Structures are given as structure tokens and as C-alpha cells.
Amino acid sequence: MKKWLPWILLGSFALWLVAQLMPARDKEGFRINEFGKLPILLNGRVQPMDSMARNALLMISGKSVVRINEGKDTMPAIEWALEAMSKPEEAD
């Protein structure tokens, strides 16, 4: 048994290392929060996309979230900006 113990430990470590190096599975849906962290150059400075979306929504409506379904639900500013950029005909 003493002969096999180092090989068992080495094999276990190798399996653990391979498992750690594999990319994590994506959750269902889009990564909107990660999209909001992307940098954008606006007004002469670099800022996150989320800040651009909040500032644009504040200028348009005076609020930082969008109310949908007769005010029952809210949509974050970054989701609103992403929808406005990807579906301009619906955004109008």
C-alpha cells in the first residue's frame, strides 16, 4: 500500500487540477451585469457601460430604472440600453 499511496495522491491532485482549469458553465440567459462592466469612452473619459445607461436614462426620464407592466416590475438601466441598442424599432 505504501508503494501506491504517492501515485494515488498524484492522480487525485492531477484530477483536481484538470477540474479547476476547465471553464465554468454559463448560467441560463445573458450576462447583463458583465456587459455593464465593459468600458466605453463617453464625454472624454472611460466609464462602465452601466454608467452610460444610467446617465442616458436619467436624462430621458429622470429615473435610473424603467417601470414595466403598469409599474409592477422594473428593468435595470443596462438592460434598457441593451434592448434599445439591439431592437431600435421596438425602442421607438
TAGILIN-V229231 format. One record per helix or strand of 3 or more residues. SS is the DSSP state (H for helix, E for strand). FROM is the first residue (numbers start at 0). LEN is the number of residues. If there is no record, write none. Layout:
BEGIN
SS;FROM;LEN / SS;FROM;LEN
END
This chain:
BEGIN
H;1;20 / H;31;5 / E;38;4 / E;44;4 / H;48;13 / E;64;4 / E;72;4 / H;76;10 / H;87;4
END
